[in-house]
Amino acid sequence: MNTDTTTRAQWQPNLSVADDGSLLAVWYDERETTNCTKGDESVPCYRMWARRSTDNGATWLPDEPFSDVVSPFPANLTQAS
């Protein structure tokens, strides 16, 4: 699905299916960064990317950004209880 030619991380894929047979695959992707640092909010690290199919997955449109910003990694990835 991913056409990125770098070796940067991609994770948390998700596939959605609609009644009309269209599919949307989305994932987090680091392709736009080379120096991501956990906790440094001034360094953009990842963005959601997506690919769409309109024919039950037989063919796919090009992958493209799904979110409108490149986000930094937070310093603390755990949630408060």
Secondary structure, 3 states (H helix, E strand, C coil): CCCCCCCCCEEEEEEEECCCCCEEEEEEECCCCCCCCCCCCCCCCEEEEEEEECCCCCCCCCCEECCCCCECCCCCCCCCC
